[in-house]
Amino acid sequence: MKNRRPTIPIADWKLATDLKLTREIQNQPGTPTYNCNCTWCQNWGHYSEIIFPETIQQPIKRIGVALTKPTELYPYKINKNGVNVRAIYHAVGKILEGPTHQQYTDLGKSLFYTTVREQPHLALTILPQSHSQEEAPILKTRSNSELIRIDLRIEIPHELLKNQQALFT
């Protein structure tokens, strides 16, 4: 396939993606962040540029994903160091290799994240969208590719946050 980017490494994974189809599913109606005007979505372009290391930014951009337009984005924990945020992106293609995305604990099955950086914390997992419970985005084109979910957990230090009060209300 002409539009496929072969073997792009992202942390411990290797992906082949269809650039055209990946670009088509970005900011798709029905996804949680589509046309969202919350403070997080408004400021995410700024945060994604300063919080992601180049070793994550560049390969994600190379597979056709717009860092400024995650499929889902939300803060889930505030601590003394900053705010922990979950950002989920999607691409179309194949996962060629990488660690398992699930682990089994006493509480049942859960996602397994690989730590990319300790401080500020950054972890990710990459999995087929069919292994998640979310329904969006939707791959509308028949293809020999599948929807791939890139799920990041990031700590944004307090000193990097814009308009902190608005983020917590």
Buried (B, 14 or more C-beta within 10 A) or exposed (E): BEBBBEEBBBBEBBBBBBBBBBBBBBBBEEBBBBEBEEBBBEBBEEBBEEBBEEEBBEBBEBBBBBBBBBBBBBBEEEEEEBBBBBBBBBBBBBBEEBEEBEEEEEEEEEBBBBEBBEEBBBBBBBBEBEEBEBEBBEBEEEBEBBBBBBBBBBBBBEEBBEEEEEBEE
